[in-house]
Every structure is written in structure tokens, then in C-alpha cells.
Amino acid sequence: MFGPRLSSIFKSRWMALLWAALVLWMAVDFVGVDTSGGDDGNEATVGTDVTGQPVTDGDIAALKHVLEDH
């Protein structure tokens, strides 16, 4: 689509590493980095969801429980 063809990128290990680094850089630039330092609540937060609400360990445990049942 944009840039060089993937078959030409992966012919060289260094070009593949450069491509991967640029993809990661673009992802961090697009999403951003959470520098708030966490929440002082009872549960530790591991980030935020799409709505901006903190994701807690309890939320992750509930999601694992749902995924293991299916």
C-alpha cells in the first residue's frame, strides 16, 4: 500500500528491524504513553479502556473467567 513492498523489506534483517521499530514508534505515537503513575485506589490499575475508565485486576480476572468458559 504505502512504502516499500514487504518482500523487499524482509530480504535484509536490518531492514526488517528498522521496519518493526518504525511500526512500534507509530503505534506509541498514535496511542500515547500513560505517565499518570497509577491510581491510589484499592485495586491496582493496569491501564484504561476505550472509555477512559481504569482497568483493574478484577476486570481482567472476570474476562479470563469468561474466556475460559468458552
N, C-alpha and C positions, 0 to 999 in steps of 0.2 A: 504494500500500500504506500507507505512513506519510507524514504530512506533506501538503503541497500537491500538487496534480496537476502533472505535468511540463509540460503545455500552458500552465498559468498561470505557471510559473516562467520559461519561455523567451520570454515576451512582453516582458520587460524585460531589457536587457543586464546591468544591475546585479544583478538577482535571479539571473540565470544565473551571474554571477561569484561571488556570495555562496554559491549552491548548490555550485559547484565547489570553493570554498575549504573549505566545511564537509565535503564528501566527502573531500578531501585530509587535512583535520585528523583526521577519524575514522579514516582509513587509518593515519596516523602514530601516532595514539593506540592503535590496535589492534595494529599490528605493532611499533612502537617504533623507536628510532633507535640504530644501532650507534655507540657512543662509545669503543670499546676502542682505537682508533688504529691498528689493523692488527696484523700478525703479523711477527715478526722472522725468519721462515724464508727460504729461498732464493727462493721464488716469492711474488709479491705476491698477497694475497687481496683479493677484491672483495666479500666478504660471506660469509654462511653459508647452508647448505642447510637443508632441513627437519629433518635430524637434528642440526644444530648444528655439523657439520663445515665447515671453511673451504672456500670455492670458490676455486680457483686459476685462473690464466690457462691452464694446461694443461687443466683441466677444460672451460673454455669453448671452447678450440680443438678438443678432442675432440668436443664437442657440435656445433660448427659443421661439422666434418667429416662427422658422421653426418647432419646435416640437409641438407647439400649433395648427398649421395649419393642422396637420395630425391626 
